[in-house]
Amino acid sequence: MHGGNFNMKDSKRSETGNQRLWIFLKKNIIIIGLLLFVTCHLSLAFGQEYEAEIRKLREIIAQDSTNLDAAFQLGNYLAWDGRHEEALEVFQGILVKEPKYKDAEIGIARVYAWKGDQENAIKKYQEILSKHPDNYEAYQGLGLLMLWNNDFEKGIDYFKEALAINSDDIVSVKGIGRAYLGRGDRRKAEEYFTRAQILEIKKTPLPLILALVGGGVLLMLVFLFWIRFRSRRRKKEILRLELKILRYALFLYHQQTSRFPLALENLPEEKWRPPGEREETPYLEGIRQGDRGFLIDPFGKRYWYNPDTGGVYSTTKGCEEW
């Protein structure tokens, strides 16, 4: 018996949860749709941007096959687009033409890491360090691989090696923060994340900073407008309910006394006894009163009232005909 009641309660609780979810989706359908549209649009935009850059770089290389910097950028775009084998082929081709092109070696190691071949990625980074012990990007790459494997101690060591060579390496500073976070040391993690933010600000050009600040202000204004819109809509819903309550109270008052009150403000003061009840109750409760005692709507405007007809209306703009 108890088990049956428990299942029924669970079922009702589940139904209530589903109803709340459905109400939330209906109320926020426009925002959710907009977010999905923006996400899809950005994904397509980045894919199209990569393809456009790849096409442009191939044209440059076709005209000048000795342009290794263009080839290096081509390898990067191919890797970012998930075309790892093509990227490896481009980076390896650079090294055939110029074995001392260190960035191409780093590119190969990164592609191995991104495609999930950690063994070859580690070997490549170590090979780079054996030839170029001052290559901070190799230490950085090894630190990231250690993070992926939750080997936080080794990760911190590699990132610190990178920072000993290049103290402005933001990736390594963030990497140490992530490693400390993985170890559960939130204080140390916050320290390094703050350092990373300072480095990012220092490296950001002033025009970009101003543009970001302007964009942030614009987003804040949009957000405040949305909050105001939601708040106004909610107040309108409350206003409709209050008008129903007021009109019912006036109807009840007229039914009991065969007349309407001289002022709305009398309704909370005067009482009546419902059938079968011993205690009297006010004709009206729950409507806010202003500083002068007038009944006011959710927007702070006084309710308009005609004592001859019992008509009551809101004076808020846009709601006068309700």
Summary of the structure (lengths in Angstrom):
residues: 322
radius of gyration: 34.5
end to end distance: 51.4
largest distance: 103.4
contacts: 856
relative contact order: 0.04
helix: 71%
strand: 4%
